[in-house]
């Protein structure tokens, strides 16, 4: 499960030497000439820096949601918990819960945990694929598995077994997988949580597991100093750039959660990724996309989905007006500035 320094959008007023009484009077006179609406627009407000989630109803308690849209227009959503929890919608607003993805949990899970975390659903080669993690909270004795289905519906999944693992002696954690297929048909799986950060391996499309001719484990995001809290990668390609979304800081603490979503971009799938200010994501970089605001606490565990009206960011947050209940958040993304902006 996606678990786990907040960037303030409030500008700091620089301090200057005291001016003469005459100078201060002149400035006050100039300010009075500026329309009030313009002055209000100049006042920074963290609370207004991010949009509230779009309206969703019904079964909306989730962690780490991943969603696709079928050819018939139905939304299939899977999330952390049990045998991977399932919800569905016909309009992206009203969601109903169904059975878990797996009627019977694969036997190999018991080596690592009893539940699966952070699924990643996509459609490639005429079938649905779902990568997922099996682990226990805070441990890097973890495994990534993969399953396939012709319909994507609960009970239809065939498990293909283990894709990649980590042990307590590893410097990475094999959880939070995300599959990306590039323009040349090459498959890549990013994953990771804490430790030395986000990793990536190349995947063989014929097996959905690591490509035997390339066993390199690439590093694409890290926090080498201070907290190690970066995880839950998700990669998309837009306007010639690869964009790496990740969740930063601490998840799963209700209204005490400090989770947030940041992004960087690269000209190569394996990086290096940089944020809007040119800071490398391997050096704690990341441009904020969503942070806590108002009743929306700790947004993260995100996935990105292309829909008919644009790209969506699908995530969980803790509702400050509902005792920190984890809920589904969906917003559209604008790319007009070259960087994703939620609205």
N, C-alpha and C positions, 0 to 999 in steps of 0.2 A: 504494500500500500504506500502511496505517496505520503510521506510523513512530515516529514519535516516539512543586511542592515537596511532596515527600512529606509527608503529614499524619500525624503520630504520634498514635496512640491511647493512648499511655502518659501518664498524668497526671503532672505535675511536682509534687513536694512543696514547698509554700511554706515559706520559711525564717522562723522566729520567734525572738525573743530567748530566751536561755537562761532556763529557769525554775529555781526553787529545787529543791534535792534532794528536799524533801518532795513538791513538786508532781509531779516525775518519778516518784516511788515510787507516788503515787496513780494516775497514768496506767497504770503497769505493772500494778497490781493490777486496774484496770478491764479491761484487755486480756485478762488471764488468765481473766476471767469470760466472755469471748466464745467461743463454740464455734469450734474450729479450722476447720470447714468454712466458716463465715461469714467468717473472716479470709482464707481462701484465695480466696473469691469476690471479695473487695475488691482483691486484687492484680491490677493491670492486666497484660495479656499481649498484646503485638502479635501474637505467633504464633497466638493463638487468636481474634483479632478477625475473621478471615475463614474461610469454609469451604474445604476442599479441593474440587477439582472432582469431580463425580460420576464413577462408573466408566465409562470408554469403552474399547473394545478394537478391534483390527484396524488399519485404516489411519487413524491419528489425527494424523499430522504435517500441520499447517496453519498458515496465516497469514490473518488477517482473515476468519473464517468467517461465512457467512450461510446461514440454513436455513429451509425451509418444510416443511409436512406436506401431502401430497396427500390428496384425498378418500378414497383407498384406504388411508391410514394409513402410507404410505412417506415417510420423511424424505429430502429432497433438500438436499445441502449443497454450496455452491460456495465457493471460496477463491482467494486470490492465486496467480498463477503461470501461465506459459504462455498457453494460450487459455482460462484460468480453470478451475482444477482442480475435479473433481467427486468427491463421495463420497456414499454412500447407506446407509441403515439402515432396518430394519423395526421395531426396538425401542428406538432412541435410545441403544443401548449398543454393539452390534457394527457397525462401519462398514467398508464395502468401497469401494475406489477404482474409478473408471470412467474413460472418456475425457473429455477436456476439453470444455467447452461448445461451442467452435467447432472444427469439423474443419479449417477453413481460416481463418486469422486475417484479419479485415477489412483490406483494403489501406490504408485511411486511417491505421491504427495507426502505420505506418512513419514518419509525420511526427513522432511523439512518442516512440515506444519500440517494443520488440519484444514486450513482454508486457503483460498487463492486471493491474490491481490492485483490491483491495477491492470485490468485487461486492456487490450488494444485490438480493436476489430477493424478489419479492412476487407476489401474485395479484390482479388487478383486471380487471374488464370481460371476464371469461371467458377470460383468458389469463395466463400468467406473464410478468412483466417483469423484466429484469435490467439495472440501471444499473451501470456500472463505470468505472474510471479507466485512462487510458493515460499513463504518464509515466516519468521516470527518477528514481532516488533523489536527493532533495535539490534537485530542479529544480522550478520552477513553470511551465515550458513544458509544459502538461498539458491533457488533454481528458477530458471525461466523455462516454461513449457509452451507448446503450441498445439492448436487443434484446428480442424477444418470442418466445414459444413456446406452443403449445397443450398441451404435456405437461411442459415443464420439464426434459426429459431431454437429455443430451449429443447434439450433432449435429442437434438440432431447432430451434436458435435462428436466427432471422432478424435480422440486424443492421440497425438503423434509422439508424445513423450518429451524428454528433456532436450532443451536446446543449448543451454549454457548454465554453468554453476559457479558459485563462489564458496569459499570455506572461511572459517574463523581466522585463518592465516593469510587470506587474500587482502589486498589493499583496495578492493572495490567490492561492490555489492550487486549481485545479479538479480535485480528487481526492476520494476517500472519500465518494461520494454515498449518500444515503438518501432514499427516497421515503416521504412521509407523505400519506395521504388523510384529510381531516377529515370531520366529521359532515355537512357541507353538500355533500360531493362535490368539494371543491376539492383540487387536488393541489399539493404543495409538495416541493421538493427541497433538502435541506440538504447541505452539502459543505464541504470545506476542511481545510487543514493549515498550521500555522505562519503565517508572515507576519502578517497582521492578523486571523487567526482563522477562525472558522466563519461561513459565509455561507448564504443561503437565497434561492431564486427560486421563483416560481410556475410551475407546469407546466400545459400544455394537455392534458386527458385524451384528446383526439382525436388528438394527435400524439406524446404522451409527451415533448415538448420544451417550451421556455420559452413561456409564454403571451404572445402578441404585445401584448395590451392592458395587460400589467403587466410592465415590464422592470426593475423595482426589484430591486436586489441588497441584501438585508437583511443586517445583521450581528447575530449572536446569541450569540457567545462569543469572548472575546479575552483575551490576556495582554499588556497594554500595557507592563508593566514587567518587566524580567528576561527569562527565557526566553520564547520565543514558542510553546513546545511544547504546542499543543492541536489535536486533530484527531479524525477518525472519528466524526462525529455520528450519533446514532440517536435518533429521537423517537417516543414513544408517548403516548397520552392515557389517563389513569386518574383516576377519581374527580373529574372536572371540571378537572383540570390537565393541561397539556402538560409532559412530562418530557423534557429533553434530556440524553442520555448522551453523554460524550465521553472520549477517551483523552488523558491528559496525560503529558508528559515523553517519554523516549526509548525507542523500540522497536528491535528487530532487532539487539541487541548480546548475544544469548545471556544468560548469567547476569549480565552487566553492565547489562542493560536496566533502566530505571527506570519503565517504563510503568505506568499505573494508570488505573482507570475512576472518573470522577466524574459527578455529576448535578446538575441544577438544574431548577426548574419555573416555569411561567408560566401566566397565564390567557388568553394570546393566542398563537397559533402562531408569530407573528413576534417574540415576546418583549415586554418584557424578562424574562429568566430569572434566578432568584435561587436560591442554595443554602439549606440548612437554617438557616444563621446570618444570612440576609438579605443576603449579599454577592452582587453582580451577577456573572453569568458573563461580562459584558463587562469586568469588572475583576478577573479572575483568580479568580472564585468557583468553587465546585464542592464538593459533599458526597461524600466517598469512598464507593464501592460495592465495589470490589475493589482491593487493593494486594498487593505481594509479601509472602509469608509462607511459611515453611518451604521446601519444595522448589519452590513456585510462585513463579516470578520474572517480573516484568513483565507481568501480565495486562492485556490490552487488545484493540483491534481488534474491539470487541464489536458484537453485534447482539442484538435482543430478539425473542422469538417466543412467541406465546400457544399453549399446548398444553392438552390435556384436564385435566392436573393442575396447571395454573397457568402463569404466565409464566416463560420461561427466559431467562437471559443466556448467550449463546454467544460464546466468545472464544478467543484463543490465549494461551499462556503458555510460558515457557521452563523446562524441567524441570531443576532443580538436581541431581537424582539421575541425570540422563542426559546429562551434558555440555552442558546448555543446549539440548537439542533442542526445537523449537517444537511444542507439542501442543495438541490440542483440549480446551477446558474447557467444561463445561456445569453450571450451577447453577440451581436454582429461585429465584424472587424473591418475597418477602413484601411486601405493601403496607400491612400493618396499622397502621403508624405514620404513614402518609401519605407515606412515603419508601421507595424500594426497598431491601430488605435481602436480600442473597444468603444462601442456606442450602443 
